[in-house]
Amino acid sequence: MENSEKITYREPAGIRSWAEEDRPREKLLLKGAAALSDAELIAILIGSGTPGESAVDLAKAILKSAGNNLNELGKITISGLKKFKGIGEAKAITIIAALELAKRRRVAPVKEKEKIGGSADAFEYFHHLADLPNEEFWVMYLNRANKIVTAQRISQGGITGTVADTRLILKNALDQFACGIILCHNHPSGNLTPSQEDKTLTQRIKQAAQVFDIGVLDHLIISDTGYYSFADEGVL
């Protein structure tokens, strides 16, 4: 790409004329990032194309200039990207930044997952909930070695309560290939005594999780005065 001419690559049909499930952003939401092609991922970075040329068309042209090779694309410069019609400085910088992050990810050391050995470890992880003025319900997802895969907020409520959807909790557990989960919510009132609703919910989630061979290892109630562990109290 030594010349300074603007390079264009045109294909029929813009993104808006596609089926919704085939649009890059919608496709990512519906199917996950792994379902998108390289061009579709770059199109999301670009955001928009030009009249008569979609962002995906433009992304395909950029990829084609690098031999459809992401390693080669990683060598492209901002000035090289700006040679494509529809790519200004801001879009070029966005693409370059994304490519640089991809390079750094390849060489970054893999962080050892944090292992949960008991309720005290889980409390340390969720301690930030003690300072909240409203209730939140979280779930920690663990692998077979009791190492944290991820933790997700399931719901956010008011001062006196929140709702936890059992189906959502189990869907997330299956998506994460979790072998165990730890439930956690806070009591802004400072009262650590579990309510009957807390007990009923815990048993409902435990019974549903057993169907998928997923263990509910604990349920913590957290406040600014400490925490209550269903497992430690033998009521799980």
N, C-alpha and C positions, 0 to 999 in steps of 0.2 A: 504494500500500500504506500508507494512512494509518491504518487501524484496527489494533487490537492483537490481533485474532483470529488463532488459529493457522490456517494454510492447508494443506490437504492435497490430494493429487491421487492417485487410486487407479487402478491398472490391474491386471488379473489376472496371476497367475504371477510368483513371485519369481525372483531370479537362479538359485537352486539348482535350479529345475525346468527351466531352459533347457538346450539342448545345450551341452556344455562350450565349443565353439568360439565360442559367442555370449556367454559371460560376459565382462564388460569386461576383467578382468585377464588371463584366459586368451587372449582375443581379441587383446590387445595383444602378448602373448608370441608368438602364432602368426602374426599378420598385420602387426604393427607399429602404432604409435600413429596413423598416418594413416588406418587402416582404421576407427577408432572414431568414432562420432558425438559431437557436443558433449555430449549427455546422458551418454553412456558415459564420457567423460573426466571429467566432473564427478562421476559416480558413484564413480570410483576415488578421487577426493579425499574424498568423503563416507565411503566405506568400508563403511557398513552403513545399511540403512533402518530401518523400524519393523515391528512385527508386521502382516502383511498388505500391506506396501508395501515394495518393493525400493528399493535405493539409486538405481537407474535411474529408477523412478517419481518419487522425490523430486527427482532432478536435472531431470527433465522439467518438474515443477511450477515449479521455480526459474527455468528457462529461459522457461517460458510467461509468468511474471510480468514478464519483461523483453522480451516480444514476440519471443522466440526470437532475440534479437539480442545477440551477445556484447559489442558496444560499450556497449549499454544495461546489460547485466549488470555491466559494469565499474564502473558508478556505484553499485551496491548497497552498502549499509552492513552492518556486523556486526549491528546491531539489526534491519535489514530481513531478513537471512537467518534470524535467530533466531525470526522469526514463523512459520517453517515447522516443523511438527511433525517432530521427529527431528533438527533442527539446533540443537545447543547452541553454546556459545561456542567450543569447540575446533574443531569442524567449520567454523564460520563463519570463524574466523581462517585456517584452512587454505585455504578457497576464496578469501578476500580476498588472501592472500599469493600464490596462484597467478595470480590476475587481475593483480596488481601486477607480477609478473614478466613476464607477457605484454605489459603496457604498456611496460615498460622495454626489452624485446627489440625492439619496433618502432622505438624511437628510438636504440638502441645502434649505434655505428659498427661497420661490418663490419671485422674484423681481417684484415689482409693475411696470407695463408698464408705460412708459412715455406718458403723455397726451399732445396733441397738441391743444392749445387754440387759435392760430392765426398764422399769418405769422412770427411774431418775434420768436415764439418757433421753427418753422420749420427752420428759418434762423440760429438760435443757433445750431440746430442739424447738419445742412449742412455747417456750417461756414468754415470748413476745405477746401472746394472747392475753396475758394477765393485765396488760395495760390498756386493753381496748374498752371503750364505753358501751359497746354492744356485743351481743353474742355472735360467735362464728363457729362453724363446725368444719373441722379438717379431718383428713384421713392421710395417714402415712402408709405408703406401699413398700413392702420389704421383699427381698428375694429369699431363696431357701437358706441362705447363711445369715438371715436377719440384718442384712445391709440395706440401707435406704435406696430405693429406686427413685422415688419422688414423693412429694407430699403436696396435696391439693386442697384448696378451700372448696368445700361442697356447697355451703350456703352461708348467708350473712343475714342476721335478723335484727331485732330490736334489743331493748334492755333486758326483757324478760324471757326471750326465747328465739329459737331459729328452727328451721325444718331441714331434715336430712333425708334425701331420696335414696332408698336402698338400691334401687335399680341403677342409679347413676354411680353409686359407690362401687358396685360389682362390675359394671361396665368398665370403669376406669381400672379396676384391679385386673380384669382380663386383658385390657389393652396393654397394660404394663407387665403382663406375665408375672404378676405378684403371687407369692406363696403365702404371705401373711399381711395383715393390715392392723394398724393401731388407730383407733378412733380418738378424737380429741375435740372438746369444746370448752369454752370458758363461761364462767358465771360472774358477770360484772358486779353482782351484789356482794361477792366475797364469800357466799355460802357454798361450801364444798360438798354438801350432802346431795347425793343424786336424787332427782325426783322420780316418781313412778314412771313418768314418760321417758326419762333417761334409761331406766332399767328395761322398759318394754322395747325401746328402740334398739338397745344393745343386743337383746336376745333375738329380735327379729333379723338384724343384720347377721348375727352369728349363725342362725339357722339357715339363712339363705346362702351364706358363704360356704357352708359345709357341702352344699350340692356341688360346688366347683372345687372342692378340696382346698379351700382357702381358709386359713385360720385367722380368727379375730383374737389377737394376742393380748389386747388391753383396750380399755377406754379410760382416758384421762379427763377429769374435770379440773380446770385450772382457774385460779383467781390470784389476786395480789397477796393472798395469805398462804399460798402453797398449792398443793394439788391432791386430788383423790384418785387412786388407781383401782379400777374394778378387779384387776388381776391380783394386786397385793392384798386386797380385802377378801379375796376368795369368792366374789359374787359374779364372776364371769362364766 
